[in-house]
Amino acid sequence: MPVSSKIINPTFGRRLRQARLRVNLPQDRLGVLAGLDEASSSARISRYEGAVHEPSVKFAKELAKVLGVPVAFLYCDDDRLAEIILTYSSMSELQRGELLSLISRSNQLYQ
């Protein structure tokens, strides 16, 4: 039988580790909080961070929820955009509206 050669993007694992360390959460605890069995949680999270496996989008959403980050952050391969995603997610609705207005006005100046 042929072996599956699915290519795993390392971005998810790198962002997962970054978000986990940001909240000072061990791999096993993250896994359990996201719904994994305690016996396998550390190994599973380690495999995700090491880009050996990639979770389903449904489980990625659970991980993001536990970590307090938007799921988009976990898949973002641009460092600046990833920081923008984190910053935007921590803003109030008023701040978000003001930011979008500022960006819109700025875009009009450069067109």
DONUDO-419318 format. One record per residue (C-alpha): residue in one letter; x, y, z. Coordinates in Angstrom, 2 decimals. Each point is the difference from the previous one (the first is absolute). Layout:
// residues N
ATOM:a:X:Y:Z
...
This chain:
// residues 111
ATOM:m:0.00:0.00:0.00
ATOM:p:1.30:3.48:-0.81
ATOM:v:0.81:2.22:2.94
ATOM:s:-1.90:3.28:0.18
ATOM:s:2.27:2.91:-0.76
ATOM:k:-2.19:2.84:1.20
ATOM:i:2.15:3.08:0.45
ATOM:i:-0.52:1.73:3.33
ATOM:n:0.45:3.76:0.10
ATOM:p:2.27:0.86:2.95
ATOM:t:-1.76:3.33:0.57
ATOM:f:-2.78:-1.53:2.08
ATOM:g:2.42:-1.71:2.36
ATOM:r:2.14:3.09:0.40
ATOM:r:-3.00:2.21:0.75
ATOM:l:-1.49:-2.60:2.35
ATOM:r:3.22:-0.10:2.01
ATOM:q:0.22:3.81:-0.01
ATOM:a:-3.56:0.35:1.29
ATOM:r:0.46:-2.76:2.60
ATOM:l:3.19:1.57:1.39
ATOM:r:-1.68:3.40:0.00
ATOM:v:-2.49:-1.27:2.59
ATOM:n:2.58:-2.19:1.76
ATOM:l:-1.93:-3.22:-0.51
ATOM:p:1.70:-3.42:-0.14
ATOM:q:-0.77:-2.24:-2.96
ATOM:d:-1.86:-2.60:2.06
ATOM:r:-2.24:2.60:1.67
ATOM:l:-0.83:1.66:-3.33
ATOM:g:-1.00:-3.34:-1.45
ATOM:v:-2.25:-0.88:2.93
ATOM:l:-1.65:3.44:0.01
ATOM:a:-0.68:-0.37:-3.73
ATOM:g:-1.61:-3.40:0.52
ATOM:l:2.76:-2.56:-0.50
ATOM:d:0.47:-3.03:2.21
ATOM:e:2.49:0.72:2.77
ATOM:a:2.14:-3.02:-0.88
ATOM:s:0.68:1.17:-3.55
ATOM:s:-0.40:3.77:0.19
ATOM:s:3.67:0.94:0.35
ATOM:a:1.09:-2.25:-2.89
ATOM:r:-2.78:1.29:-2.27
ATOM:i:0.80:3.66:0.65
ATOM:s:3.70:-0.74:-0.49
ATOM:r:-0.77:-1.56:-3.39
ATOM:y:-2.03:3.03:-1.01
ATOM:e:2.75:2.39:1.08
ATOM:g:2.64:-2.09:-1.76
ATOM:a:-2.02:-0.04:-3.24
ATOM:v:-0.22:-3.79:0.08
ATOM:h:-3.80:0.20:-0.04
ATOM:e:-2.51:2.79:-0.52
ATOM:p:-3.33:0.05:1.83
ATOM:s:-3.37:0.36:-1.65
ATOM:v:-1.29:3.55:-0.28
ATOM:k:-2.65:-0.88:2.58
ATOM:f:2.67:-0.99:2.54
ATOM:a:2.19:2.98:-0.96
ATOM:k:-2.96:2.20:0.99
ATOM:e:-0.10:-1.71:3.41
ATOM:l:3.74:0.56:0.46
ATOM:a:-0.37:3.67:-0.98
ATOM:k:-2.88:0.43:2.43
ATOM:v:2.05:-1.44:2.89
ATOM:l:2.99:2.16:-0.95
ATOM:g:-2.09:3.15:-0.40
ATOM:v:1.07:0.67:-3.58
ATOM:p:-1.95:0.15:-3.25
ATOM:v:0.36:-3.19:-2.03
ATOM:a:1.28:2.16:-2.88
ATOM:f:3.10:0.73:2.10
ATOM:l:0.89:-3.70:0.04
ATOM:y:0.04:-0.19:-3.80
ATOM:c:1.59:3.39:-0.76
ATOM:d:3.41:-0.36:-1.65
ATOM:d:0.82:3.73:0.06
ATOM:d:1.47:1.16:3.33
ATOM:r:-1.24:3.58:-0.27
ATOM:l:-3.49:-1.07:-0.97
ATOM:a:-0.03:-2.50:2.87
ATOM:e:0.79:2.83:2.42
ATOM:i:-2.73:2.12:-1.59
ATOM:i:-2.48:-2.86:0.46
ATOM:l:0.90:-0.28:3.70
ATOM:t:-0.20:3.74:0.54
ATOM:y:-3.30:0.32:-1.87
ATOM:s:-1.52:-2.88:1.98
ATOM:s:0.75:1.78:3.28
ATOM:m:-1.64:3.28:-1.08
ATOM:s:-3.49:1.14:0.91
ATOM:e:-2.59:0.33:-2.75
ATOM:l:0.41:3.78:0.15
ATOM:q:3.77:-0.29:-0.46
ATOM:r:-0.48:-2.44:-2.88
ATOM:g:-2.35:2.42:-1.74
ATOM:e:2.43:2.87:0.46
ATOM:l:2.86:-2.10:-1.34
ATOM:l:-1.97:-1.00:-3.09
ATOM:s:-0.93:3.65:-0.62
ATOM:l:3.65:1.01:0.31
ATOM:i:1.07:-2.72:-2.44
ATOM:s:-2.71:1.01:-2.46
ATOM:r:1.05:3.66:0.12
ATOM:s:3.65:-0.99:-0.38
ATOM:n:-0.78:-2.16:-3.05
ATOM:q:-1.81:2.92:-1.64
ATOM:l:3.09:2.20:0.42
ATOM:y:2.20:-2.48:-1.88
ATOM:q:-2.32:-0.74:-2.91
